[in-house]
Structures are given as C-alpha cells and as structure tokens.
Amino acid sequence: MTTRIALITGANKGIGLETARILGRDGMTVLVGARSADLGEKAADALAEEGIDARFVHLDVTDAASIQAAAERIGDEHGRLDILINNAGITPTDASDPATSPPPSRVAPDLVRTAFETNVVGVVAVTNAMLPLLRRSPAGRIVNVSSNLGSLTQATGPSGAARPNLLPYNTSKTALNALTVAYAKELAGTPIKVNSVAPGFCATDLNGHTGSRTPAQGAAVIAGAAVLGDDGPTGSYIAEDGRVPW
C-alpha cells in the first residue's frame, strides 16, 4: 500500500502538531508546515523520535514565494499530496478573555485585515498551490480548520449572546467556511473532498490555553475528516458530535 502524504500548516505546535502525530501514527508521511525553521525542525524531530515519518517544510501562508517553494519541494520529493490540512490561523485580538476584546465598533480595520490575510487569503493561496498535487492523489482530502465561532446559525441562535464576539477571528472563520463550500462545489465529481472542521474550544496559544478541550481532542476531529472514505461528505462543517450548522 502506498504511504499517504499529509501536509499540515502551522504544525509546529498545538492542534497542528497533534494532528501530525495522529496521522503519523497511522503510518502516513507528515509534512510539518511552519514559518519558523527552528520550531518546525524541532517539531519534526520530536515526531521522528516517536517513530513517525515527519519532515519539516518551510511554509509561511502569507508569503507567496514560501508557498510556491513548498509546493515544488513536495512535488519533487513525493510526486503528489494526499491530504492538505489548512490549520495555520491567528487571532489579532485577545481571545484568552473575550470580555477584554474590543467590541466590533472599536476594532481597528487593520486587525480584520491581519486575520483575513492568514485565515482566509492564506488558505486560498496554499490550496491553489497544492491542488495540482492533490489532483494526483486517488483520494485527495482538504480540511479547513474552522471554529464554532464561524457559525452564523449559532451566533444568531438562543445562545448567541453568550458567545465571544471576536470580530476579526469570527468573521474570518465564517469566510473560511464559505471557501470550503466554494472549493467543494468546484471539485464535486472528483476524488477530492473538502470540509471545514470545528475542533472545539481547545487549550492552545491562540486562547492563552483557556480552552476546555486538549489539542489532541481537537486534532482527532481534524484527523477524522482527513481520512474520510469515498462515501464521506464534502462541503460539510464537521465537529466531534456531528455537523455544525452554517
């Protein structure tokens, strides 16, 4: 059986690293995408010490040259890509205590721009660069790591008032979900499936480790979407307990 090749962006820590660990333990070659060479190499080395075939790939999702170089390297070394996990993401406002985050009317436009550059534009850039490699896979999978905070249905539902109103982050994840639908529509009828995943409120650097779930628990949801069978969904919003409403 041919070893599957999985690229995870932002994989040097947190949920990304745990996702690489799960897929690597499943026998895949995991490409640890990270913008920091030092942190990326350390993460790949740590996984390798566990017996995982892990390789660092320099990848800054906001840098076109970095993305192109990564795609060329993967093509040269592996000839294809089976799984792309768009995990790299940021929040430019404090998510550790939503009560201290500025309301939408006081959010500087540049903060929204910053969030979208990584969480939305970066996903488009990486996905478009990797699609030719994914098309060479017999069962390509694209997983976009979203959040329950990107759900408009939940935001406007009965519990919506209690949800963190983080304008840059939340709106970028809503836009990411729209990207998922757009790519799923384009790739319908091909072996490639595209889904958004909400890993849950995991304790990571993004929220000052205030989350109630572990990174490994969140990674399990992502890994599950990465290995969906041919009868699995595409263009869906997936969480641990089922689909999330858009």
C-alpha positions in Angstrom: 0.0 0.0 0.0 1.3 3.4 -0.9 2.1 5.7 2.0 -0.2 8.7 2.1 1.4 12.2 2.2 -0.2 14.8 4.5 0.7 18.5 4.7 -0.4 20.4 7.8 0.1 24.1 8.0 1.0 25.6 11.4 2.0 22.2 12.6 4.9 23.1 14.9 2.6 23.3 18.0 -0.9 22.9 19.4 -3.6 21.3 17.4 -1.5 21.2 14.2 1.3 19.2 15.9 -1.2 16.8 17.5 -2.8 16.2 14.1 0.5 15.4 12.6 1.1 13.0 15.5 -2.2 11.2 14.9 -1.8 10.9 11.2 1.9 9.9 11.6 1.0 7.1 14.0 -1.5 5.9 11.3 1.5 5.3 9.1 1.4 8.5 7.0 4.3 10.7 6.0 3.5 14.0 7.7 4.9 17.3 6.3 5.2 19.7 9.2 4.5 23.1 7.7 5.8 26.0 9.8 7.0 29.5 9.1 9.7 29.2 11.8 12.5 26.9 10.7 13.7 26.4 14.2 10.3 25.5 15.6 9.4 23.4 12.6 12.6 21.4 12.7 12.2 20.8 16.4 8.6 19.6 16.0 9.5 17.2 13.1 12.4 15.9 15.1 10.2 15.2 18.1 7.7 13.3 16.0 10.6 11.4 14.4 11.8 10.3 17.8 8.4 8.7 18.2 8.9 6.6 15.1 6.8 8.9 12.8 8.0 9.8 9.3 7.8 13.5 9.8 9.6 16.1 7.7 9.7 19.9 8.2 8.5 22.0 5.2 9.1 25.7 5.5 5.7 27.3 4.8 4.5 30.8 5.6 0.9 31.0 4.4 1.2 34.8 3.9 4.3 34.5 1.7 3.8 33.6 -2.0 7.4 32.5 -2.5 7.4 30.3 0.5 4.2 28.6 -0.7 5.5 28.0 -4.2 8.7 26.6 -2.9 6.9 24.2 -0.6 4.7 23.0 -3.5 7.7 22.5 -5.7 9.5 20.6 -3.0 6.5 18.3 -2.3 6.1 17.7 -6.0 9.8 16.8 -6.4 10.1 14.6 -3.3 6.7 12.9 -3.3 5.0 13.5 -6.7 1.6 14.1 -5.1 -0.2 15.2 -2.0 -3.0 13.2 -0.4 -4.1 15.4 2.4 -3.9 19.2 2.9 -4.9 20.5 6.4 -5.2 24.3 6.4 -4.6 24.6 10.2 -2.5 27.8 10.4 -4.6 30.5 12.0 -4.4 33.6 14.2 -6.5 36.0 16.2 -5.2 39.5 16.4 -7.3 40.3 19.5 -7.1 38.7 22.9 -9.1 35.5 22.9 -8.0 34.4 26.3 -10.5 36.7 27.9 -13.2 37.7 25.4 -14.6 40.3 27.9 -11.4 42.4 27.3 -11.7 42.1 23.5 -12.9 45.3 21.8 -16.4 45.4 20.5 -16.8 45.5 16.7 -17.3 49.3 16.7 -13.8 49.7 18.3 -11.9 47.2 16.2 -9.2 48.7 14.1 -9.7 47.7 10.4 -6.1 46.6 10.2 -6.8 43.9 12.7 -9.5 42.5 10.5 -7.1 42.7 7.6 -4.5 40.8 9.5 -6.8 38.0 10.5 -8.1 37.6 6.9 -4.6 37.6 5.5 -3.7 34.4 7.4 -7.1 32.7 8.0 -8.7 33.3 4.6 -6.3 34.6 1.9 -3.5 32.2 3.1 -5.8 29.3 2.8 -6.7 30.3 -0.8 -3.0 30.7 -1.7 -1.9 27.4 -0.2 -4.9 25.4 -1.5 -4.4 26.7 -5.1 -0.7 25.9 -5.0 -1.3 22.4 -3.7 -4.3 21.5 -5.8 -2.3 20.2 -8.8 -0.6 17.7 -6.3 -3.9 16.8 -4.7 -5.4 16.0 -8.1 -2.7 13.3 -8.5 -4.0 11.5 -5.4 -6.5 8.7 -5.7 -8.5 10.2 -2.8 -7.4 13.8 -2.0 -8.7 15.5 1.1 -8.7 19.1 2.1 -9.5 20.0 5.7 -10.0 23.6 6.7 -9.7 24.1 10.4 -12.5 26.5 11.3 -14.3 27.1 14.6 -17.8 27.0 16.1 -17.4 30.8 16.3 -17.7 30.9 12.5 -21.2 29.5 12.5 -23.8 32.2 11.8 -26.6 30.0 12.9 -25.1 29.5 16.3 -24.1 33.2 16.6 -27.7 34.3 16.0 -29.4 31.4 17.9 -30.6 31.3 21.5 -27.0 31.0 22.9 -25.5 33.6 20.6 -25.4 36.4 23.0 -23.1 34.4 25.3 -20.6 33.6 22.5 -17.3 35.6 22.3 -17.9 38.4 19.8 -14.3 38.5 18.3 -14.9 40.4 15.1 -11.6 39.6 13.2 -11.4 36.0 14.2 -15.1 35.0 14.0 -15.7 36.7 10.6 -12.5 35.2 9.2 -13.8 31.7 10.1 -17.2 32.4 8.6 -15.4 33.4 5.4 -13.3 30.2 5.6 -16.5 28.2 5.7 -17.6 29.9 2.5 -14.3 29.0 0.9 -14.9 25.4 1.9 -18.3 25.4 0.1 -16.8 27.1 -3.0 -13.9 24.6 -3.4 -16.3 21.6 -2.7 -18.5 22.9 -5.5 -15.6 23.2 -7.9 -14.3 19.8 -7.0 -17.6 17.9 -7.0 -17.3 14.8 -9.1 -13.6 14.4 -8.4 -11.9 12.2 -5.8 -11.1 15.3 -3.7 -13.3 16.1 -0.7 -13.2 19.5 1.0 -14.6 20.1 4.5 -14.5 22.6 7.4 -13.8 21.2 10.9 -14.6 22.7 14.2 -12.2 21.1 16.7 -13.8 22.7 19.7 -12.6 25.1 22.4 -9.1 23.6 22.8 -6.4 24.9 25.1 -3.8 26.5 22.8 -1.6 29.6 22.5 -4.5 31.2 20.4 -6.6 31.5 23.5 -4.0 31.6 26.2 -4.6 27.9 27.0 -8.0 28.7 28.4 -9.8 26.0 26.3 -11.7 23.2 27.9 -10.5 20.6 25.4 -7.0 19.3 24.8 -5.2 19.9 21.5 -5.2 16.1 21.0 -9.0 16.0 21.3 -9.4 18.7 18.7 -6.8 17.0 16.4 -8.8 13.8 16.5 -11.7 15.6 14.8 -9.4 17.0 12.1 -7.7 13.7 11.5 -11.1 12.0 11.1 -12.0 14.4 8.3 -8.6 13.9 6.7 -9.3 10.1 6.3 -12.9 10.2 5.2 -13.9 7.3 3.0 -15.2 7.6 -0.5 -18.8 7.7 0.9 -17.9 10.6 3.3 -19.3 14.1 2.9 -17.8 17.1 1.1 -18.7 20.7 1.6 -19.6 20.0 5.2 -18.9 21.6 8.6 -17.9 18.9 10.9 -17.4 18.7 14.7 -16.8 15.9 17.2 -20.6 15.4 17.7 -21.7 15.7 14.1 -22.2 18.6 11.7 -22.2 22.2 12.7 -24.9 24.4 11.2 -23.6 27.0 8.8 
